[in-house]
Every structure is written in C-alpha cells, then in structure tokens.
C-alpha cells in the first residue's frame, strides 16, 4: 500500500533523514487540526515499537500495539503538545505520549534532579551588587535614592528620562537555568539566555555609539536611532546595527560565534587583525565567526530554529548528541557527563519545551529509546550504556 505524503514525512523525520523543506511541510501538518488525530496515533505506535525493541517480547508487543491502535479517541494528554510549536516537536510528543502510556504499566518513578540555585545579579558602576528575583516587583535605586530602573518579574526596565554626560557601565549576569529581559534606556530590549553576561551603559550618552558587550547568548530588539548606531561587542567581533532584531550566541566554550538576523540589517566586523573583515547580513541569514581562523561565513537559515529559546523551546535539527547535552546543561543548570561517549556523534531532530519538560523527562526519553541509563548525584548526571 502506498504511503501518504504525511506518512512519508513522518518516516523521514523519525529516521533523521528529513531536510529543511520536509520539516517545514511537516510543521504545516502539525498546525492543521484535521491531521492531529492521525499524527498522535502514528507517533504512539512508533513509540511503542521503539520501546519494545529494547524489551523484546513479540507476543507482548503485538498486544501492546493492538491496545494502542484501538484506544478510545477520548484519550487526552496532560497538556496540548501542538499549540505554539513552530517545528514538529517529536521529543515533546514522545515524552507526553510515552510517559502517559507507560507510567501505570511500568510504575516509573521520575528521578528527582536538583539544579544549583544561583541568582541573577546586577553589578552597578559604583561596585554595588544586587540579586534580582524573578518574581514580584522592585525599584532599583542609586545610593542617593534616585530611581534607576524598575523590575517586574524577569524584566528590568531602565529609566529613559535620566540624562548622563558620562558612560556608567553596569553588568548583569544570568546563571544557568535562568533568563531575563532588559529594556535599556533607549528602549532597546535584550532577552538574555542562560549562562550569559552583558555589560551596558546605565544611560546612553548623546553623540556616542550605543555599545554593549556580551558573553553568552541574547536576542536583541534594537530601537532605531540613526545618529547613534548600536554595537554589540563580542570578543574579536563587533555587530553593528541601527534598528533591527537578531540573535547572538557567543559562549566562551564554543569555537564559533553565531549571529542570526531576523529583520533589518547588521554588519559583522572582525577586528582581530590589520585586515578587518566586514560582512553585511540580510534577514534570514546566519553569520558564523570562526574564533580560530577569524573568518566569517554566511548561510540562509530558518530563524525560528535559533530564536525559539526566547519562547521557552530549544530546537535541534540534525544536531549531534554532545551538542544537545551541552545546551541542556545550560538551560537546566546541571552537569552532564558521558564517560563512554555513547551516542556522542549520533544526530537528532528534536524540540524540547524547557518551561514544562523537566531534565528528568528528557533523559527518560533517551533511556527508553536508546538503551542508556543515567546516574544522578544532586545536580550531576552521568550517562551510561546499558549492558
């Protein structure tokens, strides 16, 4: 029997052979209510097959498949797994479906993994340091009682009415497992990702460039001001803009710096040699700066893949397992070691809802499907292959 186009796309996706255009088409199916029931049943069956491959029992597998195929359509998941996802969220689907299906049968108990508790800190130009809570509201004032900024939840808004003739730099540090949005004095908004640090003027000074320095990852919505260009300093690379939205990933441990332009125009300036390289990005393109060679390469990309973390998702396309674990460490504020190097170079397509899926649930997926287990010591996780 000939497979439908949707079945072909799902098979490609599950087999890690889907290309970018395949994933985009599959996403359109996910957003269409007419196909949700079919997709849910297809993924349920696929999950059971993979799960039972690691627990071989032919007769039991047949019974399990029949039970799931005939299951009443009123089955509901513990949350809607389709709403708001820009890309096919196979990992979320496996977790939501798999945990529901097997919790009662296997009496699975979720392993409690405790992340380290570190606070967001704001170090002001006068040397004072404030811890920023992600709940409630507060007023941030200078030593003489002047209002500098207001904090509401995980957003800090700096006073745009203040006038300064000298540049006074503040530094905000965001630990792993957290993020925060900063509205600068010019109304530029910066959403900082886990494990990031940004130095910025408390007030921008008239007649001078608006310059900040970033280590880590952040999404910028720059307020347009033709007379005062905005510059993001990244070690040996500067990103120069007038008014635009873009994402910057510049972690110290990474071998590259990535700039993804969503709208507007930015110029990348490598400033590590006498021969400065300048590249202008167009919307929908990514510029990659190689820290070893100081060269910049550009390629067209689906921007949602790089900005989804702002909305609480991390998306992987054809991503090596080791890269996935590194990102999970940042977002969940844990340490993951893989001494056997198992799955190290395997590649995956996945979307993880970091606001609702715990690190335990993510690892449980790999444990069930890929024949591994993990040992937990507080916030340290060791991945081991089953014998």
C-alpha positions in Angstrom: 0.0 0.0 0.0 1.4 3.4 -0.9 2.2 5.7 1.9 0.5 9.1 2.2 2.7 12.3 1.9 2.3 12.8 5.7 3.4 9.3 6.5 6.4 9.7 4.3 7.3 13.0 6.0 6.9 11.4 9.5 9.0 8.4 8.4 11.8 10.7 7.2 11.6 12.7 10.4 11.8 9.7 12.7 14.6 8.3 10.6 16.6 11.6 10.8 16.6 11.9 7.0 14.2 14.9 6.8 15.6 18.0 5.1 14.7 21.6 6.0 11.8 21.8 3.5 10.5 18.5 4.8 10.4 19.8 8.3 8.6 23.0 7.2 6.0 21.0 5.4 5.6 18.7 8.4 5.1 21.7 10.6 2.1 22.8 8.5 0.5 19.4 9.1 1.1 19.8 12.8 -0.8 23.1 12.8 -3.8 21.6 10.9 -6.5 20.3 13.3 -7.6 17.8 10.6 -4.3 15.8 11.0 -3.8 15.8 14.7 -5.5 12.5 15.4 -3.6 10.7 12.7 -0.3 12.2 13.9 -1.0 11.3 17.5 -1.8 7.7 16.7 1.2 7.3 14.3 3.6 8.6 17.0 2.0 6.4 19.7 2.6 3.4 17.6 6.1 4.4 16.7 6.9 5.0 20.4 5.7 1.5 21.3 7.7 -0.1 18.6 10.9 1.6 19.7 10.2 0.9 23.3 9.6 -2.8 22.8 12.7 -3.2 20.6 14.7 -2.6 23.8 12.4 -5.1 25.7 11.9 -7.8 23.1 8.8 -9.9 23.6 6.9 -10.5 20.3 3.6 -11.5 21.7 3.5 -8.7 24.3 4.5 -6.2 21.6 1.6 -7.3 19.4 -0.9 -7.0 22.3 0.6 -3.5 23.2 0.2 -2.3 19.6 -3.4 -3.5 19.4 -4.3 -1.9 22.6 -2.8 1.4 21.5 -4.3 1.4 18.0 -7.8 0.6 19.4 -7.5 3.0 22.3 -10.5 5.3 22.7 -10.2 8.6 20.9 -11.0 10.4 24.1 -7.5 9.8 25.3 -6.1 13.2 26.4 -2.6 14.2 27.0 -1.6 16.0 30.1 -1.1 19.1 28.0 -1.6 20.2 24.4 1.5 19.2 22.6 0.8 21.0 19.4 -0.1 24.6 20.3 2.6 27.2 19.7 5.3 24.8 18.3 6.9 26.1 15.1 8.6 22.8 14.3 7.5 19.2 14.7 8.1 18.5 18.4 9.0 14.9 18.3 10.8 14.8 21.7 7.8 16.5 23.4 5.5 14.1 21.7 7.5 11.1 22.8 7.6 12.4 26.4 3.9 13.4 26.6 2.7 10.2 25.0 5.3 7.8 26.3 5.1 8.8 29.9 1.2 8.7 29.8 1.3 5.3 28.2 3.8 3.6 30.4 3.5 5.2 33.8 0.9 2.8 35.1 2.3 -0.3 33.3 5.9 0.1 34.5 5.3 2.1 37.7 8.0 4.5 36.6 9.1 7.0 39.2 10.7 10.2 38.0 14.2 10.7 39.2 14.5 14.0 41.1 17.3 16.1 39.8 18.1 19.2 41.8 19.7 22.1 39.9 22.0 24.5 41.5 20.3 27.6 42.9 22.2 30.7 41.6 20.7 34.2 41.4 20.7 36.7 38.6 23.0 39.6 39.7 23.3 43.2 38.7 26.7 44.8 39.3 26.5 48.6 39.2 29.2 51.0 38.2 29.7 52.0 41.8 30.6 48.4 42.7 27.4 47.5 44.5 25.8 44.2 43.6 22.1 43.4 43.7 20.4 40.0 43.4 17.5 40.0 41.0 14.5 37.9 41.9 12.4 36.5 39.0 9.1 37.1 40.9 7.5 40.2 42.3 8.4 43.9 41.6 11.1 46.2 42.9 12.6 49.6 42.4 16.4 49.7 41.7 17.8 53.0 43.1 21.2 54.7 43.3 23.0 55.3 46.6 21.5 58.8 46.7 18.0 57.5 46.2 17.4 58.2 42.5 15.3 55.7 40.6 17.5 53.9 38.1 15.2 51.0 36.9 12.1 49.1 37.7 11.9 45.3 37.9 8.7 43.3 37.2 9.1 39.6 37.2 12.0 38.7 34.9 12.2 42.0 33.2 14.2 45.1 34.2 13.3 48.5 32.6 15.9 51.2 32.9 14.9 54.8 33.3 14.8 56.6 29.9 14.3 60.0 31.5 17.7 60.2 33.1 20.4 62.3 31.3 24.1 61.4 31.7 27.2 63.1 30.3 29.5 60.2 31.2 29.2 56.5 30.5 28.5 54.4 33.6 28.6 50.7 33.0 26.6 48.1 34.7 27.0 44.3 34.3 24.2 41.8 34.5 25.0 38.1 34.9 22.5 35.3 34.2 23.3 31.9 35.6 22.5 28.5 34.0 18.8 27.7 34.3 17.5 31.3 34.1 16.9 34.1 31.6 15.9 37.7 31.9 14.8 40.6 29.6 16.5 44.0 29.9 14.9 47.2 28.5 17.8 49.6 28.1 17.5 53.3 28.5 17.0 53.8 24.7 14.1 51.2 24.8 16.2 48.5 23.2 15.1 45.1 24.6 17.6 42.4 25.2 16.5 38.9 26.3 19.5 37.1 27.8 19.8 33.3 27.8 21.1 31.1 30.5 24.8 31.4 31.3 25.1 34.9 29.8 26.7 38.2 30.9 26.2 41.7 29.5 27.9 45.0 30.2 25.9 48.0 29.2 25.7 51.8 30.0 23.1 52.7 32.7 22.3 55.6 30.3 23.5 56.1 26.8 25.3 59.3 26.2 24.3 61.7 23.4 26.7 61.8 20.5 28.3 58.5 21.2 27.6 55.0 19.9 25.3 52.8 21.9 27.7 49.9 22.8 27.2 46.8 25.0 29.4 43.8 25.5 28.1 40.2 25.6 29.3 36.8 26.6 26.7 34.0 26.1 23.5 34.3 24.1 20.9 37.1 23.8 18.1 38.2 21.5 18.1 41.9 20.6 15.3 44.2 19.5 17.2 47.4 18.9 15.5 50.7 19.0 16.2 52.7 15.8 18.4 55.7 16.1 20.3 56.7 13.0 22.5 59.2 14.9 23.6 56.6 17.5 24.5 53.2 15.9 24.1 50.2 18.3 27.1 48.0 18.7 27.4 44.6 20.4 31.0 43.8 21.3 31.8 40.0 21.1 35.5 39.5 21.9 37.0 39.7 18.4 33.8 40.5 16.6 31.5 43.6 16.6 27.9 43.5 15.5 26.8 47.0 14.2 23.2 47.9 13.7 20.8 50.8 13.5 17.4 49.2 14.4 16.7 45.5 14.0 16.1 42.1 15.6 18.7 39.5 15.8 20.1 36.7 17.9 23.8 36.4 19.1 25.4 33.2 20.5 28.9 33.9 21.9 29.6 31.4 24.7 33.3 31.2 25.7 33.5 27.4 25.3 32.1 27.5 21.8 34.6 27.5 18.8 32.3 29.9 16.9 30.2 33.0 17.4 26.8 33.0 15.6 24.7 36.0 14.6 21.2 35.3 13.1 19.3 38.2 11.6 15.5 38.2 11.9 14.8 41.7 10.5 16.7 44.8 9.5 20.4 44.8 8.7 23.5 44.2 10.6 27.2 44.4 9.8 29.7 41.9 11.3 33.2 43.4 11.8 36.1 41.0 12.7 38.7 43.1 14.4 41.5 40.7 15.2 44.0 41.7 12.5 45.2 44.7 10.5 42.9 43.4 7.7 39.5 43.9 9.1 36.7 41.7 7.6 33.2 43.2 7.2 30.1 41.3 6.3 26.6 42.7 5.9 23.8 40.2 6.8 20.4 40.1 5.2 17.2 38.9 7.1 17.0 35.1 7.3 20.8 34.7 7.2 23.3 33.5 9.8 26.8 34.8 10.1 29.3 32.4 11.7 32.6 33.8 13.0 35.3 31.1 13.5 37.4 32.0 16.5 40.4 30.1 15.4 40.6 31.4 11.8 38.9 34.8 12.3 36.8 34.1 9.2 33.1 34.9 8.7 30.8 32.6 6.8 27.1 33.3 5.9 24.3 30.9 5.2 20.5 31.2 4.9 18.7 29.6 7.8 15.2 29.2 9.4 15.5 31.9 12.0 13.0 30.2 14.4 15.5 27.4 14.9 17.8 29.9 16.6 15.3 32.2 18.4 12.9 29.6 19.8 14.6 29.7 23.2 13.1 33.2 23.8 9.6 31.5 23.8 10.7 28.6 26.0 11.7 26.0 23.4 15.1 24.7 22.3 15.0 23.2 18.8 17.5 20.8 17.3 17.9 19.9 13.6 20.4 17.2 12.7 22.2 18.1 16.0 25.0 15.9 17.5 24.1 14.3 20.8 27.0 16.1 22.6 25.8 19.5 21.4 22.3 18.7 22.8 23.7 17.7 26.2 25.7 20.9 26.3 22.6 23.0 25.7 20.6 21.0 28.3 23.3 21.8 30.8 22.9 25.5 30.3 19.1 25.5 30.3 18.6 23.2 33.2 21.6 24.3 35.3 23.0 20.8 35.7 26.3 19.0 34.8 26.1 16.1 32.3 29.0 13.7 31.8 29.1 10.9 29.2 32.3 8.9 30.0 31.6 6.1 27.5 30.9 8.6 24.7 27.6 6.8 23.9 25.6 8.4 21.2 28.2 11.1 21.1 28.1 11.6 17.3 24.5 10.5 16.7 22.3 13.3 15.3 18.8 14.1 16.3 15.8 16.3 15.4 14.0 17.5 18.5 12.0 20.3 20.2 12.1 20.5 23.9 9.7 22.6 26.0 12.1 23.7 28.7 9.3 25.5 30.6 7.2 22.4 31.1 9.5 19.4 30.5 12.0 18.5 33.3 15.5 17.3 32.6 14.4 14.0 34.1 11.7 13.6 31.5 14.1 14.4 28.7 16.7 11.9 29.9 13.9 9.3 30.4 13.2 9.5 26.7 16.8 8.6 25.8 16.8 5.9 28.5 13.7 4.2 27.0 14.6 4.5 23.3 18.4 4.4 23.1 19.3 1.7 25.7 21.1 4.0 28.1 20.6 4.8 31.8 21.7 7.7 33.9 23.0 8.1 37.4 22.2 11.2 39.4 24.3 12.8 42.2 22.4 16.0 43.1 22.9 18.2 40.1 25.4 16.0 38.3 24.2 13.5 35.8 26.3 10.6 34.4 25.1 8.9 31.2 25.9 5.2 30.9 25.1 2.5 28.3 23.1 -0.5 29.5 25.0 -3.7 29.4 
